[in-house]
Amino acid sequence: MPELDKEEQKAFIDELMKLNELKGASKKRLIKYLGENYGWDKKKVQFKLKRSIIAEKYAQSKQ
């Protein structure tokens, strides 16, 4: 997938934030990082995002 410009990246990030009911700058940075690594492929980014959220919740429960 071709690189997205700033506005397209913002729309992509906002869409995933709303879809997953996420808030905060750290989650936006995570989505941007995943998007850059996986070519802004929505399915791949969504999968990796869910996995990272699950791992984060698991780590918090073990503290």
C-alpha positions in Angstrom: 0.0 0.0 0.0 1.4 3.4 -0.8 2.5 5.9 1.9 -0.3 8.0 3.2 -0.1 11.8 3.6 -0.6 13.4 7.0 -4.4 13.9 6.6 -4.9 10.3 5.5 -2.8 9.0 8.4 -4.8 11.1 10.9 -8.1 9.7 9.4 -6.7 6.1 9.6 -5.6 6.6 13.2 -8.9 8.3 14.2 -10.9 5.5 12.6 -9.1 2.8 14.5 -9.3 4.8 17.8 -13.0 5.1 17.4 -13.5 1.5 16.3 -11.6 0.1 19.3 -12.9 2.8 21.8 -9.4 3.9 22.6 -8.3 7.2 24.1 -4.9 8.9 24.6 -1.8 10.0 22.8 0.1 6.8 23.6 -2.5 4.7 21.7 -2.3 7.1 18.7 1.4 6.7 18.6 1.0 2.9 18.8 -1.4 2.9 15.9 0.9 5.2 13.9 3.9 2.9 14.6 2.0 -0.2 13.6 0.7 1.6 10.5 4.2 2.5 9.4 5.5 -1.0 10.0 2.6 -2.8 8.3 2.1 -0.5 5.3 -1.1 1.0 6.6 -3.0 -2.3 6.0 -6.1 -2.0 8.1 -6.5 -5.7 8.8 -2.9 -6.2 9.9 -2.8 -3.1 12.0 -6.1 -4.0 13.7 -4.8 -7.5 14.5 -1.5 -6.3 15.9 -3.3 -3.5 17.9 -5.7 -6.0 19.5 -2.8 -8.3 20.4 -0.8 -5.4 22.0 -3.9 -4.2 24.0 -4.4 -7.8 25.3 -0.7 -8.1 26.2 -0.8 -4.7 28.0 -3.9 -5.7 30.0 -2.3 -9.0 30.9 0.9 -7.3 32.1 -1.1 -4.8 34.2 -3.0 -7.7 35.9 0.3 -9.4 36.9 1.6 -6.3 38.8 
